[in-house]
Amino acid sequence: MDELIGQKPAAAAMIIDGDQASFMKDVVEASRTIPVLVDFWATWCGPCKTLTPTLEKVVKAAGGRVKLVKIDIDKNRALVQQLMQMGVPLQSVPTVVAFQNGQLADMFQGAQPESEVKKFVEALLKMAGGSMPEADLLAEAKAALEAGDGENAGGRFSQLLQENPENAEAWAGLMRALVLLGREDDAQQALASVPAKIAEHAEIASVRSAMALAIEGRNARELLGTFEARLAADADDHAARYELATALNAMERREEAADALLTIIRKQRGWNEDAARMQLLKFFEAWGFDDATTMASRRKLSALLFS
């Protein structure tokens, strides 16, 4: 996996200390070019000591697309009073005020976890018609994967994970890229390395199912002719049809694979402790719940179960 990991991009230096003398230039005028966050803090403020480093981390991750100006309220009383007269609530700190196009755009008060600060900045960038570099890189990685370029996709997903080790979509994408490159052992190693916090995320569950089905399918595919011959001799050989479905899925013949399992359910609901339905649900999870075949097959399954 190591060679897929790229170097971290250098973020522009967009974090400065401000004051009332430079507020118009550093904040109001600057916000006409890029969104500006103003962190109002104080040396005696405990929560400020937690929030400010978090703000700095998120702003650095934005790679120059947003600016952070830190202002000590005790050293800039005149500015604080002026802003309060304009309706900005600065009675308590920390208070973070976002400026865009020379205007106050949004704000929040109190220490917030990194995830919430990130959402705040993402929303601000969206209002400005932009996005975080992470979102752009994820879109590029997904496009490369869709195009079958596993090397390019893997490198981009790995870069994302350097910046955010808890990005479930990046982990799932990296594993899919490794499988595409024929590096299933590395994909399994990556799966074992997924942080526990996101281990049950839908994206991780999907790729986990896909990898398990790939192993089953590879074994079943070698006996494809055998299963077909058994079904030709006995159309009610559900075990053969089940294995055939697994092989067809491994060959990306999704609709046929789903139909084979649906046939078992139609002919003998509950066969082998409901194995056909459970396997079909695994297919859905592996394909993705918004996949066209998943949606069509789910409708067919519902029709069978509620008929």
Summary of the structure (lengths in Angstrom):
residues: 307
radius of gyration: 26.8
end to end distance: 49.0
largest distance: 90.6
contacts: 960
relative contact order: 0.08
helix: 64%
strand: 9%
